[in-house]
Amino acid sequence: MSEAAAAETTHRRARASPGPSSAESHAAAASATGPDSAPASERVGPSDRAALFARALERYESRPQQLAMAQAVGEALAGPHHLMVEAGTGVGKSFAYLLPVIEHVVAQRKRVVISTHTIALQEQLMEKDIPALGRVVPGRFKAVLVKGRHNYLGLRRLMQTSRRQGAMLVESREGEQLRRIEDWAYETREGSLSDLPFTPLPQLWQHVRSESNNCMGPRCETYEKCFYQRARRNAADADVLVVNHALFFSDLALRSRENVSFLPDYDAVIFDEAHTLEAVASDYFGVSVSSRTVEALLNGLFNERTGRGLLAMLECDPLRREVTAVRSKADALFAQIGLLATGNGTSRLRKPPRVENLLSPALHALAVKLREVKAQCPREDEQFELNSAADRCVESAEALEALLKQQLADCVYWLEASNGRDSGVSLRAAPTTVGPILREALFERVKSIVLTSATLSTGGEEGFEYLRDRLGVVEAQSLRLDSPFNYREQVTLHVEAGLPEPNDAAFLPAACEKIKTYLEMTGGRAFVLFTSYAALNQAEALLKDFCAANAMRLLVQGREMARSAMLAAFKADGRAVLLGTESFWQGVDVPGDALGNVIITKLPFSPPDQPLTAARVEAIEASGGNAFMEYQVPEAVLKLKQGFGRLIRTASDRGIVVILDKRVRTKHYGRKFLAALPACKVEVHP
C-alpha cells in the first residue's frame, strides 16, 4: 500500500467516531455512593468514625492518632480554619482526612480539592481509599481524578495527524504507534496517557494530545466525544477533586496572573505530602525557556533535515525558509548563553547577560506570518493549528525577553546547560520566596486548607514555624501525631562519629568502607542515599567490586534504568543495593524484607551554590536573619526525616539506619537532626 493510501485508510478509521459512548463515559467517572442518603442532621459525627473505619477496612486496628487527626480535619473544614498536621508513618492519614472530607461534602454540598505529590498516592486514594469509605458513609458524593490537559488524546488532532502523517511523521515507529493509538481511541473510556497500553514517542503524542490554544470548543466536530471536555464536565459535577501538586499550582498561577482557571472553584483544600509544596509552587510561579522547547516548536512547524512538519503539510515554501532562519537565530543565541555556564552547568545570573537577543523579534515576526497564512487556509482545523503555533511563538518570545532582561521582580535567575544525549540550555527564574504569593493567592482566599505529611515539623514547640513561614500560612492550628509503630523495637540508628569531615577528600573512601560493613550486616537490602551525583558516582566505583563479590546487585540512579524500574528490581532481588540521590529520599515505599538498611552518607543540606538556595540565604541575611539556622538547617532536618522514613513502612518492618556524617554529634546544630527523628535505639561509634 502506498503512503498516501495508508494515510487515507487511517484517516477513515480515525474519523469513524472513536471515543466512549455517553454511558461508558459516565461509568468511567470515579464516583462513590454510600448507603441511603440521610438528612444532614442525621449524618455521621466524630464519635462514629472508629466504627466507620472498622467497616471500611477488613483488618482495622484502632489508632488514637488517626481518630485525633480526623477530628481536627473535621473541625478545620467546619470552622473554617487552616490546619497543619504532621502524622507519622502508620497513622493512616489518608483515611483520617478522607472521612471528614466526605462527611463535609455530603452534608454541606461543598467542593474539596485533595492534592498529592505522587501518582502512587493518587492511585491509592482513587482505587482503594475513597471507594472503601464510599461504601460505608451515608449519603452520595462524586470523586474525580483530574489530570492536566496534555494527558488527554485530542480526537480532532488524531484525525488530522492520520490524514497528514506523510508530511508530519518522521520515524517509522511513529506511524506504527499512530495506528495503535487509533485502535485504542475506540476502546478507551477516558482517553488519557495512563490508559494507553504503551508509552508513545514524545514527538508523536505532541501531535495528537489535547491543547488549550488549539481547541475549537463547541465548533469542533468531536466536541461531544472529546475526552478532555468530558473530563472537565465530570470535574464540574464532582464534590471531591483529586489532583497532583503540579496541576494545582499550575491552575493557581493562572488564576493569579490571568484570572482564568481550568479547575472548578473549590471551598477547601487538603494538601497531602505537603512538605514538597514550596518546591512545586516555585516552579509554577516561575518562568523558563529552553533550547529544546524552542527546537520542538520549530520542528513541529518545519524540520529542514527531515522535510516534515505542519508547514510541509500545508506546502508553504516561503514560511519554511522563515522557520529555518529563526532556527539559526535560536542556535546562535543558546550557544552564546551556554558559554556563560560554569562548573556543574548551573549558573546564577545576577544581572542580565550581555547577549544579543535576535530570537524574540524573529519569533514575533514568525507568529505574524503564521497568522497571515492561517487567514488563507481553507480548513478550520488547520487554521487552529497555525494559530496555536503562533501563540507558542509569542509565549516563547515574551518569556525569553523577560528572562534575558530580568523583568520579573523578586526572582532569582539562572541557566542550566547539559551535554550528551539530552544536551541543551535552559533559562529559568523563580520567586526568591513563595510565602507572600501563596498567602495572597491561596491562604487568604480559601478559608480551610489542611496541610499534612509525615514531615512538617522540625521538632520542638516551634517545629511548624519553618514551613508556616516558608509557605505563607496564616493563622493555622497545628497538630503533631507520632507514629503508632514501635521504633525502639523496630529500628537501630547507627551514628559513625569517627569519620573525617564530610568536606574532606578522605571522607568518601572511608565512608565506603563503613558502608561495606553495614551491607554485610544486612545482606545488602540497602538504600545508600547521597546529596550529589558526584559523590554517588565516586561511591559506585568504590563499591561495585565488593557488591559483585558478595552477590549484591548494585542499582545506580542516573544510569539506563528508570527510577520506577530500579525500584521494582530492588524489591524483586532480595539482596540489592541501591545508590540514590534526592528523589529516593522521599516518596518511595518498600515495605517488607526487601529493605532493611538505609545509609545516609551526608546530612542533606542543599548545595550552597544552587541558585535558589543562594538567593534565599542572601534574602534572609539581608533582612537581619540567620539563614543557616532559620532556613538551611530546618530544610535539611525535614529531608533527613524523609530519608529515615524510607525504612519502616509497616508494623512488622525491622532494620537499621546509618548516618555517616559526624556533624550530628560534633556540631551544635546536630542535636536538632537527632531530636527530630523518631525515638529509637541509638548506637554511636567513635
LOVEX-487172 format. One line per 5 residues: number of its first residue (from 1); their letters; for each residue x, y, z of C-alpha. Coordinates in Angstrom, 1 decimal. Layout:
// LOVEX-487172
NUM> a> X/Y/Z ~ ... $
// end
This chain:
// LOVEX-487172
1> mseaa> 0.0/0.0/0.0 ~ 1.3/3.5/-0.8 ~ 2.0/6.1/1.9 ~ -0.9/8.2/0.6 ~ -3.3/5.2/0.6 $
6> aaett> -2.2/4.2/4.0 ~ -2.8/7.8/5.2 ~ -6.2/7.8/3.8 ~ -7.1/4.4/5.3 ~ -6.0/5.5/8.8 $
11> hrrar> -7.8/8.8/8.2 ~ -11.1/7.0/7.6 ~ -10.6/4.8/10.6 ~ -9.9/7.8/12.9 ~ -13.0/9.6/11.6 $
16> aspgp> -15.3/6.8/12.4 ~ -16.2/8.2/15.8 ~ -13.6/6.8/18.3 ~ -14.2/7.5/21.9 ~ -16.6/6.2/24.5 $
21> ssaes> -20.3/6.3/24.4 ~ -22.2/8.5/26.9 ~ -22.9/5.5/29.1 ~ -19.3/4.4/29.1 ~ -18.1/7.9/29.9 $
26> haaaa> -20.4/8.0/32.9 ~ -19.1/4.6/34.1 ~ -15.5/5.8/33.8 ~ -16.1/8.7/36.1 ~ -14.7/8.0/39.6 $
31> satgp> -17.6/8.2/41.9 ~ -18.8/6.8/45.2 ~ -22.2/6.3/46.8 ~ -22.7/5.4/50.4 ~ -25.8/3.8/52.0 $
36> dsapa> -29.1/5.5/51.7 ~ -28.9/9.3/51.8 ~ -29.8/10.8/55.2 ~ -30.7/14.4/56.3 ~ -27.7/16.5/57.3 $
41> servg> -28.7/16.4/60.9 ~ -28.5/12.6/61.0 ~ -25.2/12.3/59.2 ~ -22.2/10.6/60.9 ~ -20.5/12.5/63.7 $
46> psdra> -16.9/12.3/65.1 ~ -17.9/9.7/67.7 ~ -18.9/7.3/64.9 ~ -15.7/7.5/63.0 ~ -14.0/4.5/64.5 $
51> alfar> -17.0/2.3/63.6 ~ -16.9/3.6/60.1 ~ -13.1/2.9/59.8 ~ -13.8/-0.6/61.0 ~ -16.5/-1.2/58.4 $
56> alery> -14.3/0.2/55.6 ~ -11.2/-1.8/56.4 ~ -11.1/-5.6/56.8 ~ -8.3/-5.7/59.3 ~ -8.8/-2.4/61.0 $
61> esrpq> -6.7/-1.6/64.1 ~ -7.9/1.4/66.2 ~ -5.4/4.1/66.2 ~ -5.9/7.1/68.6 ~ -3.7/9.2/66.3 $
66> qlama> -5.9/8.6/63.3 ~ -9.1/9.5/65.2 ~ -7.4/12.6/66.6 ~ -6.4/13.7/63.1 ~ -9.9/13.0/61.7 $
71> qavge> -11.4/15.1/64.4 ~ -9.0/18.0/63.7 ~ -9.6/17.9/60.0 ~ -13.4/17.8/60.5 ~ -13.2/20.9/62.8 $
76> alagp> -10.9/22.7/60.2 ~ -13.5/22.1/57.5 ~ -16.4/23.2/59.6 ~ -14.7/26.1/61.3 ~ -13.5/27.0/58.7 $
81> hhlmv> -9.8/27.4/59.5 ~ -6.3/26.3/58.3 ~ -4.6/23.3/59.9 ~ -1.1/21.7/59.7 ~ -0.9/18.0/60.7 $
86> eagtg> 2.3/16.0/61.0 ~ 1.2/12.4/61.1 ~ 3.9/9.8/61.5 ~ 4.1/6.8/59.2 ~ 1.4/4.3/60.1 $
91> vgksf> -1.1/6.8/61.4 ~ -3.4/6.2/58.4 ~ -3.6/9.9/57.4 ~ -5.4/9.4/54.1 ~ -8.4/7.8/55.8 $
96> ayllp> -8.1/10.4/58.6 ~ -8.7/13.3/56.2 ~ -10.9/11.5/53.7 ~ -13.6/10.6/56.1 ~ -14.2/14.2/57.4 $
101> viehv> -13.9/15.4/53.8 ~ -16.7/13.0/52.6 ~ -18.8/13.9/55.6 ~ -18.4/17.6/54.8 ~ -19.2/17.4/51.1 $
106> vaqrk> -22.2/15.1/51.8 ~ -23.6/17.4/54.4 ~ -22.7/20.8/53.0 ~ -22.5/20.1/49.2 ~ -19.3/22.0/49.0 $
111> rvvis> -16.3/21.0/46.8 ~ -13.0/19.9/48.3 ~ -9.7/19.5/46.4 ~ -7.2/16.8/47.6 ~ -3.8/17.4/46.2 $
116> thtia> -0.9/14.9/46.4 ~ 2.7/15.0/45.1 ~ 3.0/11.4/43.8 ~ 0.9/9.4/41.3 ~ 1.1/6.4/43.7 $
121> lqeql> -0.8/8.2/46.4 ~ -3.4/9.5/43.8 ~ -4.0/5.9/42.7 ~ -4.3/4.7/46.3 ~ -6.9/7.4/47.0 $
126> mekdi> -9.0/6.7/43.9 ~ -8.7/3.0/43.6 ~ -8.8/1.9/47.3 ~ -9.4/4.5/50.0 ~ -12.3/6.6/48.5 $
131> palgr> -14.3/3.5/47.3 ~ -13.8/1.8/50.7 ~ -15.2/4.8/52.6 ~ -17.8/5.5/49.9 ~ -19.4/2.1/50.8 $
136> vvpgr> -19.9/2.9/54.4 ~ -20.5/6.7/54.7 ~ -24.2/7.6/54.5 ~ -25.0/9.8/51.5 ~ -23.9/10.4/48.0 $
141> fkavl> -20.8/12.1/46.6 ~ -18.7/12.0/43.5 ~ -14.9/12.0/43.5 ~ -12.9/12.6/40.3 ~ -9.2/12.3/39.4 $
146> vkgrh> -8.3/15.5/37.5 ~ -5.4/15.4/35.1 ~ -3.6/18.0/33.1 ~ -4.9/18.7/29.6 ~ -1.8/17.3/27.8 $
151> nylgl> -2.6/13.9/29.3 ~ -5.7/13.5/27.0 ~ -5.9/12.4/23.4 ~ -7.4/15.1/21.1 ~ -9.7/13.3/18.6 $
156> rrlmq> -9.6/16.0/16.0 ~ -5.8/16.3/16.2 ~ -5.6/12.5/15.9 ~ -7.7/12.6/12.7 ~ -5.6/15.4/11.4 $
161> tsrrq> -2.3/13.7/12.1 ~ -3.7/10.5/10.5 ~ -4.7/12.4/7.4 ~ -1.4/14.2/7.0 ~ 1.0/11.7/8.5 $
166> gamlv> 3.2/11.6/5.4 ~ 4.1/15.2/6.0 ~ 4.1/15.1/9.8 ~ 5.8/12.0/11.0 ~ 9.5/11.3/10.7 $
171> esreg> 10.2/7.8/12.2 ~ 8.6/4.6/11.0 ~ 7.9/3.9/14.7 ~ 5.7/7.0/14.8 ~ 3.4/5.5/12.1 $
176> eqlrr> 3.2/2.2/13.9 ~ 2.3/3.9/17.2 ~ -0.2/6.1/15.5 ~ -2.1/3.1/14.2 ~ -2.1/1.7/17.7 $
181> iedwa> -3.4/5.0/19.2 ~ -6.2/5.0/16.5 ~ -7.3/1.5/17.6 ~ -7.0/2.4/21.3 ~ -9.2/5.5/20.7 $
186> yetre> -12.2/3.2/20.1 ~ -11.6/1.2/23.2 ~ -10.5/3.7/25.9 ~ -13.0/5.2/28.3 ~ -11.0/8.1/29.5 $
191> gslsd> -8.5/8.7/26.6 ~ -5.6/9.6/28.9 ~ -2.0/8.6/28.8 ~ -2.3/6.4/31.8 ~ -4.9/4.3/30.0 $
196> lpftp> -2.7/3.9/26.9 ~ -1.1/0.4/27.0 ~ 2.3/1.7/25.8 ~ 4.4/4.8/26.1 ~ 4.2/6.8/22.9 $
201> lpqlw> 7.1/8.7/21.4 ~ 7.0/12.3/22.8 ~ 7.0/13.9/19.4 ~ 4.0/11.8/18.3 ~ 2.0/12.5/21.5 $
206> qhvrs> 2.6/16.2/20.9 ~ 0.9/15.9/17.6 ~ -2.3/14.1/19.0 ~ -2.7/15.4/22.5 ~ -5.3/17.9/23.6 $
211> esnnc> -4.1/21.6/23.8 ~ -5.8/24.7/25.2 ~ -4.7/27.1/22.4 ~ -5.6/24.5/19.8 ~ -9.1/23.9/20.9 $
216> mgprc> -12.1/24.7/18.7 ~ -14.6/24.4/21.5 ~ -18.2/23.6/20.6 ~ -17.4/24.2/16.9 ~ -15.2/21.0/16.9 $
221> etyek> -16.8/18.0/15.2 ~ -15.5/15.8/18.0 ~ -16.6/18.1/20.9 ~ -19.3/15.9/22.4 ~ -16.9/12.9/22.3 $
226> cfyqr> -13.8/14.9/23.4 ~ -12.1/13.1/26.3 ~ -10.8/16.3/27.8 ~ -14.2/18.1/27.7 ~ -15.8/15.1/29.2 $
231> arrna> -13.2/15.1/32.0 ~ -14.0/18.8/32.6 ~ -17.7/18.1/32.8 ~ -17.1/15.3/35.3 ~ -14.9/17.6/37.4 $
236> adadv> -17.5/20.4/37.3 ~ -20.0/17.9/38.6 ~ -17.8/16.4/41.4 ~ -17.7/17.0/45.1 ~ -14.1/15.8/45.6 $
241> lvvnh> -11.3/16.6/43.1 ~ -8.1/14.6/43.4 ~ -5.2/16.4/41.7 ~ -1.4/16.5/41.9 ~ 0.5/19.5/43.2 $
246> alffs> 1.8/20.4/39.8 ~ -1.7/20.7/38.4 ~ -3.0/22.6/41.4 ~ -0.2/25.2/41.3 ~ -0.4/25.5/37.5 $
251> dlalr> -4.1/26.4/38.0 ~ -3.4/28.7/40.9 ~ -0.7/30.6/38.9 ~ -3.2/31.0/36.0 ~ -5.9/32.3/38.5 $
256> srenv> -3.3/34.8/39.9 ~ -1.9/36.0/36.6 ~ -4.7/35.9/34.2 ~ -7.9/35.4/36.3 ~ -8.7/32.2/34.4 $
261> sflpd> -8.6/28.6/35.6 ~ -9.2/25.0/34.5 ~ -10.1/23.6/37.9 ~ -13.7/24.3/39.0 ~ -13.9/26.7/42.0 $
266> ydavi> -13.5/24.9/45.4 ~ -14.2/25.6/49.1 ~ -11.4/23.8/50.8 ~ -8.1/22.1/50.0 ~ -6.3/19.1/51.6 $
271> fdeah> -2.5/19.0/50.7 ~ -1.1/15.6/51.4 ~ 2.7/15.2/51.0 ~ 2.7/18.9/51.9 ~ 6.5/19.1/52.6 $
276> tleav> 7.0/19.4/48.8 ~ 4.8/22.5/48.3 ~ 7.5/25.2/48.3 ~ 9.5/23.5/45.6 ~ 6.4/22.8/43.3 $
281> asdyf> 5.0/26.3/43.8 ~ 8.4/27.9/43.0 ~ 8.3/26.1/39.6 ~ 4.8/27.2/38.6 ~ 5.1/30.8/39.7 $
286> gvsvs> 8.4/31.0/37.8 ~ 9.3/31.2/34.1 ~ 11.5/29.0/31.9 ~ 12.6/28.7/28.3 ~ 14.9/26.1/26.9 $
291> srtve> 16.7/25.4/23.7 ~ 14.8/22.1/23.5 ~ 11.3/23.6/23.8 ~ 12.1/26.2/21.1 ~ 13.6/23.4/18.9 $
296> allng> 10.5/21.3/19.3 ~ 8.3/24.3/18.4 ~ 10.2/25.0/15.2 ~ 10.5/21.3/14.3 ~ 6.7/21.0/14.6 $
301> lfner> 6.4/23.7/12.0 ~ 9.2/22.5/9.7 ~ 12.2/20.4/10.1 ~ 14.7/21.1/7.3 ~ 16.6/17.8/7.9 $
306> tgrgl> 13.5/15.6/7.5 ~ 11.3/17.8/5.4 ~ 8.4/17.2/7.8 ~ 6.2/19.4/9.9 ~ 3.0/21.4/9.8 $
311> lamle> 4.2/23.7/7.0 ~ 5.3/20.8/4.9 ~ 1.7/19.6/5.2 ~ 0.4/23.0/4.0 ~ 3.1/23.4/1.3 $
316> cdplr> 4.2/26.9/2.5 ~ 7.7/27.3/1.0 ~ 8.4/30.9/2.0 ~ 7.4/30.2/5.6 ~ 9.6/27.1/5.7 $
321> revta> 12.6/29.3/4.9 ~ 11.5/31.7/7.6 ~ 11.5/28.8/10.1 ~ 14.9/27.8/9.1 ~ 16.2/31.4/9.6 $
326> vrska> 14.6/31.5/13.1 ~ 16.3/28.3/14.0 ~ 19.6/29.7/13.1 ~ 19.0/32.6/15.4 ~ 17.9/30.2/18.2 $
331> dalfa> 21.1/28.2/17.8 ~ 23.2/31.3/17.9 ~ 21.5/32.7/21.0 ~ 21.5/29.5/23.0 ~ 25.2/28.9/22.1 $
336> qigll> 26.0/32.3/23.5 ~ 24.1/31.6/26.7 ~ 25.6/28.2/27.1 ~ 29.1/29.8/27.2 ~ 28.0/31.5/30.5 $
341> atgng> 27.6/28.2/32.3 ~ 30.2/27.2/34.8 ~ 31.1/24.2/37.0 ~ 28.2/21.7/37.1 ~ 26.3/23.5/34.3 $
346> tsrlr> 24.0/25.5/36.6 ~ 25.0/29.2/36.9 ~ 23.2/32.0/38.6 ~ 22.6/35.1/36.5 ~ 22.9/38.0/39.0 $
351> kpprv> 22.4/40.6/36.2 ~ 21.1/40.5/32.7 ~ 23.5/38.6/30.4 ~ 25.2/40.5/27.7 ~ 23.9/38.6/24.7 $
356> enlls> 22.1/39.9/21.6 ~ 18.6/38.6/21.6 ~ 17.6/38.4/17.9 ~ 15.4/35.4/18.6 ~ 12.5/37.1/20.3 $
361> palha> 11.9/39.6/17.4 ~ 12.2/36.7/15.0 ~ 9.6/34.6/16.9 ~ 7.2/37.6/17.0 ~ 7.7/38.1/13.2 $
366> lavkl> 7.1/34.4/12.6 ~ 3.9/34.5/14.6 ~ 2.6/37.3/12.4 ~ 3.3/35.4/9.2 ~ 1.7/32.2/10.6 $
371> revka> -1.5/34.2/11.2 ~ -1.3/35.6/7.7 ~ -1.1/32.0/6.3 ~ -3.9/31.0/8.7 ~ -6.2/33.6/7.1 $
376> qcpre> -5.7/31.9/3.7 ~ -6.1/28.3/4.9 ~ -9.3/26.7/3.8 ~ -9.6/24.1/6.6 ~ -10.7/25.4/10.0 $
381> deqfe> -8.8/22.8/12.0 ~ -5.6/23.7/10.2 ~ -6.3/27.4/11.0 ~ -6.3/26.4/14.7 ~ -3.0/24.5/14.4 $
386> lnsaa> -1.4/27.6/12.8 ~ -2.9/29.9/15.4 ~ -1.7/27.6/18.2 ~ 1.8/27.6/16.8 ~ 1.7/31.4/16.5 $
391> drcve> 0.6/31.7/20.2 ~ 3.5/29.4/21.3 ~ 6.0/31.6/19.3 ~ 4.7/34.7/21.1 ~ 4.8/33.0/24.5 $
396> saeal> 8.4/31.8/24.0 ~ 9.5/35.2/22.7 ~ 7.9/37.1/25.7 ~ 9.3/34.6/28.2 ~ 12.8/34.8/26.7 $
401> eallk> 12.7/38.6/26.8 ~ 11.6/38.6/30.4 ~ 14.3/36.2/31.4 ~ 17.1/37.9/29.5 ~ 16.2/41.4/30.7 $
406> qqlad> 15.3/40.1/34.2 ~ 11.9/41.9/34.2 ~ 10.3/39.7/36.9 ~ 10.5/41.3/40.4 ~ 11.7/39.4/43.5 $
411> cvywl> 13.0/36.4/41.4 ~ 16.3/34.6/41.1 ~ 17.6/34.0/37.6 ~ 19.8/31.1/36.4 ~ 20.8/29.0/33.5 $
416> easng> 21.2/25.2/33.2 ~ 23.4/23.7/30.5 ~ 23.8/20.0/29.9 ~ 25.8/17.9/27.5 ~ 25.4/14.4/26.0 $
421> rdsgv> 22.2/12.8/24.7 ~ 19.9/15.3/26.3 ~ 22.1/18.4/25.7 ~ 20.6/21.8/25.8 ~ 20.4/25.1/27.6 $
426> slraa> 17.6/26.4/29.8 ~ 16.9/29.8/31.2 ~ 14.9/29.9/34.4 ~ 13.5/32.3/37.0 ~ 11.7/31.5/40.2 $
431> pttvg> 10.4/33.6/43.2 ~ 13.0/34.0/45.9 ~ 10.2/33.2/48.3 ~ 6.7/31.9/47.6 ~ 5.3/32.7/51.0 $
436> pilre> 3.9/36.1/50.2 ~ 2.5/34.8/46.8 ~ 0.7/31.9/48.4 ~ -0.5/34.0/51.3 ~ -2.4/36.3/49.0 $
441> alfer> -3.4/33.8/46.2 ~ -4.3/30.9/48.4 ~ -4.4/31.1/52.2 ~ -6.3/34.4/52.3 ~ -8.8/33.3/49.7 $
446> vksiv> -9.6/29.7/50.7 ~ -10.9/29.6/54.2 ~ -10.0/26.0/55.1 ~ -6.7/24.5/54.0 ~ -5.2/21.3/55.6 $
451> ltsat> -1.5/20.6/55.1 ~ -0.4/17.1/56.1 ~ 2.8/14.9/55.8 ~ 4.9/12.7/57.9 ~ 7.5/15.6/57.9 $
456> lstgg> 6.1/19.1/58.5 ~ 7.7/19.8/61.9 ~ 11.4/20.4/62.5 ~ 10.9/19.3/66.2 ~ 10.2/21.1/69.4 $
461> eegfe> 7.4/23.6/70.3 ~ 8.2/25.8/67.3 ~ 8.6/22.9/64.9 ~ 5.9/24.1/62.5 ~ 7.1/27.7/62.2 $
466> ylrdr> 9.6/26.9/59.5 ~ 7.1/25.7/56.9 ~ 4.4/28.1/58.2 ~ 6.7/31.0/57.3 ~ 8.1/29.5/54.0 $
471> lgvve> 4.6/28.8/52.7 ~ 2.9/32.0/53.9 ~ 0.3/30.1/56.1 ~ -1.7/32.5/58.1 ~ -3.4/31.7/61.5 $
476> aqslr> -3.2/27.9/61.2 ~ -3.7/25.4/64.0 ~ -1.2/22.6/64.2 ~ -1.2/19.1/65.4 ~ 1.8/16.6/65.7 $
481> ldspf> 0.9/12.9/65.9 ~ 3.6/10.3/66.5 ~ 3.7/7.1/64.5 ~ 2.0/4.1/66.2 ~ 5.0/2.0/65.2 $
486> nyreq> 7.4/0.8/68.0 ~ 10.6/2.4/66.6 ~ 12.5/1.4/69.8 ~ 12.0/-2.3/68.8 ~ 12.0/-1.9/65.1 $
491> vtlhv> 15.0/0.4/64.4 ~ 18.6/0.8/65.5 ~ 20.2/4.0/64.4 ~ 24.0/3.8/63.9 ~ 26.0/7.1/64.0 $
496> eaglp> 29.5/7.0/62.7 ~ 31.2/9.8/64.7 ~ 34.8/8.9/63.8 ~ 34.9/9.5/60.1 ~ 36.6/12.6/58.5 $
501> epnda> 34.6/15.7/58.0 ~ 32.2/15.4/55.0 ~ 34.1/18.1/53.0 ~ 37.4/16.3/53.5 ~ 38.7/14.4/50.4 $
506> aflpa> 39.3/11.4/52.7 ~ 35.6/11.2/53.7 ~ 34.1/9.2/50.9 ~ 36.7/6.4/50.7 ~ 36.4/6.0/54.5 $
511> aceki> 32.6/6.2/54.3 ~ 32.5/3.4/51.7 ~ 34.5/1.1/53.9 ~ 31.8/1.6/56.6 ~ 29.1/1.1/54.0 $
516> ktyle> 30.6/-2.3/53.2 ~ 30.4/-3.3/56.9 ~ 26.8/-2.4/57.1 ~ 25.9/-4.1/53.8 ~ 27.4/-7.3/55.2 $
521> mtggr> 25.4/-6.8/58.3 ~ 22.1/-6.8/56.4 ~ 23.0/-8.9/53.4 ~ 22.5/-5.9/51.1 ~ 18.8/-4.9/51.1 $
526> afvlf> 20.0/-1.3/51.4 ~ 19.3/2.2/50.2 ~ 22.5/4.3/50.2 ~ 21.4/8.0/49.9 ~ 23.6/10.7/48.6 $
531> tsyaa> 23.3/14.5/48.3 ~ 25.0/14.8/44.9 ~ 25.6/12.7/41.7 ~ 29.3/13.4/42.0 ~ 29.5/11.5/45.4 $
536> lnqae> 27.2/8.8/44.1 ~ 29.4/8.2/41.0 ~ 32.5/8.1/43.2 ~ 30.9/5.6/45.6 ~ 29.8/3.4/42.7 $
541> allkd> 33.4/2.9/41.7 ~ 34.4/2.1/45.3 ~ 31.6/-0.3/45.9 ~ 31.0/-2.2/42.7 ~ 33.6/-4.9/43.2 $
546> fcaan> 32.5/-5.5/46.8 ~ 28.9/-5.8/45.7 ~ 29.8/-8.2/42.9 ~ 31.9/-10.4/45.1 ~ 29.0/-10.6/47.7 $
551> amrll> 26.2/-11.3/45.1 ~ 24.6/-8.0/45.8 ~ 23.1/-6.4/42.7 ~ 24.2/-2.7/42.5 ~ 21.5/-0.4/41.2 $
556> vqgre> 22.7/3.2/40.5 ~ 20.4/6.1/39.8 ~ 21.1/8.0/36.6 ~ 22.0/5.0/34.5 ~ 19.9/3.5/31.8 $
561> marsa> 17.2/2.2/34.2 ~ 14.3/4.4/35.0 ~ 13.5/5.2/38.7 ~ 10.4/3.0/38.7 ~ 12.2/0.1/37.1 $
566> mlaaf> 15.1/0.5/39.6 ~ 12.6/0.3/42.5 ~ 10.9/-2.8/41.0 ~ 14.2/-4.5/40.5 ~ 15.3/-3.7/44.1 $
571> kadgr> 12.1/-5.1/45.5 ~ 12.4/-8.3/43.5 ~ 16.0/-9.1/44.2 ~ 16.3/-9.6/47.9 ~ 20.0/-8.6/48.2 $
576> avllg> 20.1/-5.5/46.1 ~ 22.0/-2.2/47.0 ~ 20.5/1.0/45.5 ~ 22.6/4.2/45.3 ~ 20.2/7.1/45.0 $
581> tesfw> 20.1/10.9/45.2 ~ 17.3/13.3/46.1 ~ 14.3/11.5/44.6 ~ 15.0/8.4/46.6 ~ 15.0/10.3/49.9 $
586> qgvdv> 11.2/10.7/49.7 ~ 8.1/9.2/48.0 ~ 9.5/5.7/47.9 ~ 7.7/2.8/49.6 ~ 9.4/-0.6/50.1 $
591> pgdal> 7.6/-2.5/52.9 ~ 8.7/-5.9/53.9 ~ 12.1/-7.7/53.9 ~ 13.5/-6.1/50.6 ~ 14.7/-3.1/52.5 $
596> gnvii> 16.4/-3.5/55.9 ~ 19.1/-0.8/55.8 ~ 19.1/2.9/54.9 ~ 22.5/4.5/54.9 ~ 22.7/8.3/54.9 $
601> tklpf> 26.1/9.5/53.7 ~ 25.8/13.2/54.5 ~ 23.2/15.5/56.1 ~ 21.0/16.6/53.2 ~ 21.9/20.3/53.1 $
606> sppdq> 21.1/21.8/49.7 ~ 24.2/22.8/47.8 ~ 25.0/26.4/48.8 ~ 25.8/27.3/45.2 ~ 22.3/26.2/44.0 $
611> pltaa> 20.8/29.4/42.7 ~ 17.5/29.3/44.6 ~ 19.3/28.3/47.9 ~ 21.9/31.0/47.5 ~ 19.3/33.7/46.8 $
616> rveai> 17.1/32.6/49.7 ~ 20.1/32.6/52.0 ~ 21.0/36.1/50.8 ~ 17.5/37.4/51.3 ~ 17.3/36.1/54.9 $
621> easgg> 20.8/37.5/55.8 ~ 19.8/40.9/54.2 ~ 16.8/41.1/56.5 ~ 19.0/40.5/59.6 ~ 18.3/36.8/60.0 $
626> nafme> 20.5/33.8/60.4 ~ 20.0/31.9/57.2 ~ 21.8/28.8/58.3 ~ 19.7/28.2/61.4 ~ 16.4/29.7/60.0 $
631> yqvpe> 16.5/28.1/56.6 ~ 19.3/25.6/55.8 ~ 19.2/23.6/59.0 ~ 15.3/23.2/59.1 ~ 15.2/22.3/55.4 $
636> avlkl> 17.9/19.6/55.9 ~ 16.1/18.3/59.1 ~ 12.9/17.7/57.1 ~ 14.9/15.9/54.3 ~ 16.6/13.7/56.9 $
641> kqgfg> 13.3/12.8/58.4 ~ 12.1/11.8/54.9 ~ 15.2/9.7/54.3 ~ 14.9/8.0/57.7 ~ 11.2/7.3/56.9 $
646> rlirt> 12.1/5.0/54.0 ~ 12.9/2.2/56.3 ~ 9.8/1.5/58.4 ~ 6.6/1.3/56.4 ~ 4.6/-1.3/58.4 $
651> asdrg> 4.4/-2.6/62.0 ~ 6.4/-5.7/61.1 ~ 9.4/-4.0/59.3 ~ 12.8/-4.2/61.0 ~ 16.2/-2.7/60.1 $
656> ivvil> 18.9/-0.2/60.7 ~ 19.5/3.4/59.7 ~ 23.1/4.6/59.4 ~ 24.3/8.2/59.5 ~ 27.9/8.6/58.3 $
661> dkrvr> 28.0/12.3/58.9 ~ 29.7/13.1/62.2 ~ 28.2/16.5/62.4 ~ 25.1/15.2/64.1 ~ 27.4/14.6/67.1 $
666> tkhyg> 30.1/17.2/66.8 ~ 28.2/20.4/65.8 ~ 25.8/22.3/68.0 ~ 23.0/22.1/65.4 ~ 23.5/18.3/65.1 $
671> rkfla> 21.1/17.8/68.1 ~ 18.3/19.2/66.1 ~ 18.6/16.4/63.5 ~ 18.7/13.6/66.0 ~ 15.9/15.1/68.1 $
676> alpac> 13.6/15.3/65.1 ~ 13.8/11.6/64.4 ~ 11.5/9.0/66.0 ~ 12.8/7.7/69.3 ~ 14.7/4.5/68.7 $
681> kvevh> 17.8/2.7/69.9 ~ 21.0/4.7/69.0 ~ 24.5/3.3/68.8 ~ 27.3/5.9/68.4 ~ 30.6/4.6/67.0 $
686> p> 33.6/6.9/67.8 $
// end
